Amino acid sequence: MKGTGIRGRCSAVYSTLEELTEGKNNPKYKSYSEEIVGDAIENAGIRFNYEKGVFIVDNSNEEQQVRLWYPDFYLPELDIILEYVGMPDNEEYMKGIAKKKQVYDDMDLSVVWIYPNDIWEESDGKYSKRRNVHEVILSKIYDIALESNMQDELRKAV
C-alpha cells in the first residue's frame, strides 16, 4: 500500500530545501494537454505545484543516488505526484517513463499517470478534447487517494 510519500520519507530534506524545489506559481505549461490537466485540478479546488522539484532515490544503477526530479504536478495536501505521459508511442520516451515508474514504486510514492487517451478522443483521424476530461482526471486522483488512505485529505482539498 502506498502512503509514506514524499513528506514522510524526506521531511528533513524536504523542508530544508523548500525554496530550491518550489514549483511554478503561475505555470506556463509545456503542452496544451498539461494545461488541461492543470485546469482540471485547479477547477476542483485542489492545490498543486507545477514542476515542483522532488528528491528521489534512484536504485536503478549499481550505487544508490539521490536526484532532483521535476514531476509535472505535485498535490501537496494529498502527497500525490501526477505525471502526464505525452508520447506513449515513442519507445525511447517510454523507457524513461518505465524508469520513473520503477523509482516511484521503489520509494512507495503515490502517482497518478495521465495518458493522451484520458484527455483526447479520436474520430475520423481528428482529435478533440473529451467532454468528461475533468472527471477522468479527478477520478484517477481519487482512486490513488483511496489507495493511499488519503480520502479525508481529498475531501478537505476539494
VOPA-780432 format. One record per residue (C-alpha): x, y, z; residue number from 1. Coordinates in steps of 0.25 Angstrom, whole numbers. Each point is the difference from the previous one (the first is absolute). Layout:
BEGIN
<rec><x>X</x><y>Y</y><z>Z</z><pos>NUM</pos></rec>
...
END
This chain:
BEGIN
<rec><x>0</x><y>0</y><z>0</z><pos>1</pos></rec>
<rec><x>5</x><y>14</y><z>-3</z><pos>2</pos></rec>
<rec><x>0</x><y>11</y><z>10</z><pos>3</pos></rec>
<rec><x>14</x><y>3</y><z>6</z><pos>4</pos></rec>
<rec><x>1</x><y>10</y><z>-11</z><pos>5</pos></rec>
<rec><x>10</x><y>11</y><z>-3</z><pos>6</pos></rec>
<rec><x>-3</x><y>8</y><z>14</z><pos>7</pos></rec>
<rec><x>2</x><y>-13</y><z>8</z><pos>8</pos></rec>
<rec><x>13</x><y>-5</y><z>-6</z><pos>9</pos></rec>
<rec><x>7</x><y>13</y><z>-3</z><pos>10</pos></rec>
<rec><x>-6</x><y>10</y><z>10</z><pos>11</pos></rec>
<rec><x>13</x><y>6</y><z>5</z><pos>12</pos></rec>
<rec><x>6</x><y>2</y><z>-13</z><pos>13</pos></rec>
<rec><x>-14</x><y>4</y><z>-6</z><pos>14</pos></rec>
<rec><x>-2</x><y>11</y><z>10</z><pos>15</pos></rec>
<rec><x>15</x><y>5</y><z>-1</z><pos>16</pos></rec>
<rec><x>0</x><y>1</y><z>-15</z><pos>17</pos></rec>
<rec><x>-14</x><y>5</y><z>-2</z><pos>18</pos></rec>
<rec><x>5</x><y>13</y><z>-7</z><pos>19</pos></rec>
<rec><x>9</x><y>-8</y><z>-10</z><pos>20</pos></rec>
<rec><x>-12</x><y>-10</y><z>-3</z><pos>21</pos></rec>
<rec><x>-11</x><y>10</y><z>-1</z><pos>22</pos></rec>
<rec><x>-10</x><y>-2</y><z>-12</z><pos>23</pos></rec>
<rec><x>-4</x><y>11</y><z>-9</z><pos>24</pos></rec>
<rec><x>-12</x><y>8</y><z>6</z><pos>25</pos></rec>
<rec><x>-6</x><y>5</y><z>-14</z><pos>26</pos></rec>
<rec><x>5</x><y>-11</y><z>-9</z><pos>27</pos></rec>
<rec><x>3</x><y>1</y><z>-14</z><pos>28</pos></rec>
<rec><x>-4</x><y>-14</y><z>-4</z><pos>29</pos></rec>
<rec><x>9</x><y>-8</y><z>-10</z><pos>30</pos></rec>
<rec><x>-12</x><y>-5</y><z>-8</z><pos>31</pos></rec>
<rec><x>-15</x><y>2</y><z>-1</z><pos>32</pos></rec>
<rec><x>-2</x><y>-13</y><z>6</z><pos>33</pos></rec>
<rec><x>7</x><y>4</y><z>12</z><pos>34</pos></rec>
<rec><x>-8</x><y>12</y><z>1</z><pos>35</pos></rec>
<rec><x>-13</x><y>-8</y><z>-1</z><pos>36</pos></rec>
<rec><x>5</x><y>-8</y><z>12</z><pos>37</pos></rec>
<rec><x>4</x><y>12</y><z>8</z><pos>38</pos></rec>
<rec><x>-14</x><y>6</y><z>-3</z><pos>39</pos></rec>
<rec><x>-7</x><y>-12</y><z>5</z><pos>40</pos></rec>
<rec><x>8</x><y>0</y><z>13</z><pos>41</pos></rec>
<rec><x>-2</x><y>15</y><z>2</z><pos>42</pos></rec>
<rec><x>-15</x><y>-1</y><z>-3</z><pos>43</pos></rec>
<rec><x>-2</x><y>-11</y><z>10</z><pos>44</pos></rec>
<rec><x>7</x><y>10</y><z>11</z><pos>45</pos></rec>
<rec><x>12</x><y>-10</y><z>2</z><pos>46</pos></rec>
<rec><x>13</x><y>8</y><z>3</z><pos>47</pos></rec>
<rec><x>11</x><y>-5</y><z>-9</z><pos>48</pos></rec>
<rec><x>14</x><y>4</y><z>-4</z><pos>49</pos></rec>
<rec><x>5</x><y>-1</y><z>-15</z><pos>50</pos></rec>
<rec><x>13</x><y>-6</y><z>-2</z><pos>51</pos></rec>
<rec><x>4</x><y>1</y><z>15</z><pos>52</pos></rec>
<rec><x>13</x><y>-6</y><z>3</z><pos>53</pos></rec>
<rec><x>0</x><y>-14</y><z>7</z><pos>54</pos></rec>
<rec><x>11</x><y>-7</y><z>6</z><pos>55</pos></rec>
<rec><x>0</x><y>-15</y><z>-4</z><pos>56</pos></rec>
<rec><x>9</x><y>-11</y><z>3</z><pos>57</pos></rec>
<rec><x>5</x><y>-8</y><z>-13</z><pos>58</pos></rec>
<rec><x>4</x><y>-14</y><z>3</z><pos>59</pos></rec>
<rec><x>0</x><y>-4</y><z>-15</z><pos>60</pos></rec>
<rec><x>15</x><y>1</y><z>-1</z><pos>61</pos></rec>
<rec><x>11</x><y>-8</y><z>8</z><pos>62</pos></rec>
<rec><x>0</x><y>11</y><z>10</z><pos>63</pos></rec>
<rec><x>-11</x><y>8</y><z>6</z><pos>64</pos></rec>
<rec><x>-2</x><y>14</y><z>-4</z><pos>65</pos></rec>
<rec><x>-8</x><y>12</y><z>5</z><pos>66</pos></rec>
<rec><x>-6</x><y>8</y><z>-11</z><pos>67</pos></rec>
<rec><x>-8</x><y>12</y><z>-2</z><pos>68</pos></rec>
<rec><x>-12</x><y>-3</y><z>-10</z><pos>69</pos></rec>
<rec><x>-11</x><y>10</y><z>-4</z><pos>70</pos></rec>
<rec><x>-13</x><y>-8</y><z>-2</z><pos>71</pos></rec>
<rec><x>-11</x><y>7</y><z>-8</z><pos>72</pos></rec>
<rec><x>-9</x><y>2</y><z>12</z><pos>73</pos></rec>
<rec><x>1</x><y>-1</y><z>15</z><pos>74</pos></rec>
<rec><x>-12</x><y>0</y><z>9</z><pos>75</pos></rec>
<rec><x>5</x><y>4</y><z>14</z><pos>76</pos></rec>
<rec><x>-13</x><y>-3</y><z>8</z><pos>77</pos></rec>
<rec><x>-1</x><y>-14</y><z>-6</z><pos>78</pos></rec>
<rec><x>15</x><y>-2</y><z>-1</z><pos>79</pos></rec>
<rec><x>-2</x><y>-5</y><z>-14</z><pos>80</pos></rec>
<rec><x>8</x><y>2</y><z>-12</z><pos>81</pos></rec>
<rec><x>-7</x><y>1</y><z>-14</z><pos>82</pos></rec>
<rec><x>8</x><y>-3</y><z>-13</z><pos>83</pos></rec>
<rec><x>-5</x><y>2</y><z>-14</z><pos>84</pos></rec>
<rec><x>5</x><y>-10</y><z>-9</z><pos>85</pos></rec>
<rec><x>-1</x><y>8</y><z>-13</z><pos>86</pos></rec>
<rec><x>7</x><y>-10</y><z>-10</z><pos>87</pos></rec>
<rec><x>-4</x><y>-14</y><z>2</z><pos>88</pos></rec>
<rec><x>3</x><y>-4</y><z>-14</z><pos>89</pos></rec>
<rec><x>15</x><y>4</y><z>2</z><pos>90</pos></rec>
<rec><x>8</x><y>-12</y><z>4</z><pos>91</pos></rec>
<rec><x>12</x><y>8</y><z>6</z><pos>92</pos></rec>
<rec><x>-10</x><y>9</y><z>7</z><pos>93</pos></rec>
<rec><x>-7</x><y>-12</y><z>6</z><pos>94</pos></rec>
<rec><x>13</x><y>-5</y><z>5</z><pos>95</pos></rec>
<rec><x>2</x><y>12</y><z>8</z><pos>96</pos></rec>
<rec><x>-15</x><y>-1</y><z>5</z><pos>97</pos></rec>
<rec><x>3</x><y>-14</y><z>4</z><pos>98</pos></rec>
<rec><x>12</x><y>4</y><z>8</z><pos>99</pos></rec>
<rec><x>-8</x><y>11</y><z>7</z><pos>100</pos></rec>
<rec><x>-11</x><y>-10</y><z>4</z><pos>101</pos></rec>
<rec><x>11</x><y>-9</y><z>6</z><pos>102</pos></rec>
<rec><x>6</x><y>11</y><z>8</z><pos>103</pos></rec>
<rec><x>-13</x><y>5</y><z>5</z><pos>104</pos></rec>
<rec><x>-5</x><y>-14</y><z>3</z><pos>105</pos></rec>
<rec><x>13</x><y>-3</y><z>8</z><pos>106</pos></rec>
<rec><x>-2</x><y>12</y><z>8</z><pos>107</pos></rec>
<rec><x>-14</x><y>-4</y><z>3</z><pos>108</pos></rec>
<rec><x>-5</x><y>14</y><z>-6</z><pos>109</pos></rec>
<rec><x>-15</x><y>2</y><z>-4</z><pos>110</pos></rec>
<rec><x>0</x><y>3</y><z>-15</z><pos>111</pos></rec>
<rec><x>-11</x><y>3</y><z>-10</z><pos>112</pos></rec>
<rec><x>3</x><y>-3</y><z>-14</z><pos>113</pos></rec>
<rec><x>-8</x><y>8</y><z>-11</z><pos>114</pos></rec>
<rec><x>1</x><y>-4</y><z>-15</z><pos>115</pos></rec>
<rec><x>-4</x><y>7</y><z>-12</z><pos>116</pos></rec>
<rec><x>-13</x><y>-9</y><z>-1</z><pos>117</pos></rec>
<rec><x>-4</x><y>5</y><z>13</z><pos>118</pos></rec>
<rec><x>-1</x><y>14</y><z>-6</z><pos>119</pos></rec>
<rec><x>-2</x><y>-2</y><z>-15</z><pos>120</pos></rec>
<rec><x>-10</x><y>-8</y><z>-8</z><pos>121</pos></rec>
<rec><x>2</x><y>-3</y><z>-15</z><pos>122</pos></rec>
<rec><x>-10</x><y>-1</y><z>-10</z><pos>123</pos></rec>
<rec><x>2</x><y>-1</y><z>-15</z><pos>124</pos></rec>
<rec><x>15</x><y>3</y><z>2</z><pos>125</pos></rec>
<rec><x>-3</x><y>13</y><z>8</z><pos>126</pos></rec>
<rec><x>2</x><y>2</y><z>14</z><pos>127</pos></rec>
<rec><x>-8</x><y>8</y><z>10</z><pos>128</pos></rec>
<rec><x>-1</x><y>2</y><z>15</z><pos>129</pos></rec>
<rec><x>-8</x><y>-10</y><z>7</z><pos>130</pos></rec>
<rec><x>-13</x><y>7</y><z>6</z><pos>131</pos></rec>
<rec><x>2</x><y>-7</y><z>13</z><pos>132</pos></rec>
<rec><x>16</x><y>2</y><z>1</z><pos>133</pos></rec>
<rec><x>-1</x><y>7</y><z>13</z><pos>134</pos></rec>
<rec><x>-8</x><y>-12</y><z>6</z><pos>135</pos></rec>
<rec><x>10</x><y>-10</y><z>-6</z><pos>136</pos></rec>
<rec><x>12</x><y>7</y><z>7</z><pos>137</pos></rec>
<rec><x>-7</x><y>3</y><z>13</z><pos>138</pos></rec>
<rec><x>-4</x><y>-15</y><z>0</z><pos>139</pos></rec>
<rec><x>14</x><y>-4</y><z>-1</z><pos>140</pos></rec>
<rec><x>4</x><y>9</y><z>11</z><pos>141</pos></rec>
<rec><x>-11</x><y>-5</y><z>9</z><pos>142</pos></rec>
<rec><x>4</x><y>-15</y><z>-3</z><pos>143</pos></rec>
<rec><x>14</x><y>3</y><z>4</z><pos>144</pos></rec>
<rec><x>-4</x><y>8</y><z>13</z><pos>145</pos></rec>
<rec><x>-9</x><y>-12</y><z>4</z><pos>146</pos></rec>
<rec><x>12</x><y>-10</y><z>-2</z><pos>147</pos></rec>
<rec><x>8</x><y>9</y><z>8</z><pos>148</pos></rec>
<rec><x>-10</x><y>2</y><z>11</z><pos>149</pos></rec>
<rec><x>0</x><y>15</y><z>-3</z><pos>150</pos></rec>
<rec><x>-15</x><y>1</y><z>-3</z><pos>151</pos></rec>
<rec><x>-2</x><y>9</y><z>13</z><pos>152</pos></rec>
<rec><x>10</x><y>10</y><z>-6</z><pos>153</pos></rec>
<rec><x>-6</x><y>-1</y><z>-14</z><pos>154</pos></rec>
<rec><x>-14</x><y>4</y><z>6</z><pos>155</pos></rec>
<rec><x>7</x><y>12</y><z>8</z><pos>156</pos></rec>
<rec><x>8</x><y>4</y><z>-13</z><pos>157</pos></rec>
<rec><x>-13</x><y>0</y><z>-9</z><pos>158</pos></rec>
END
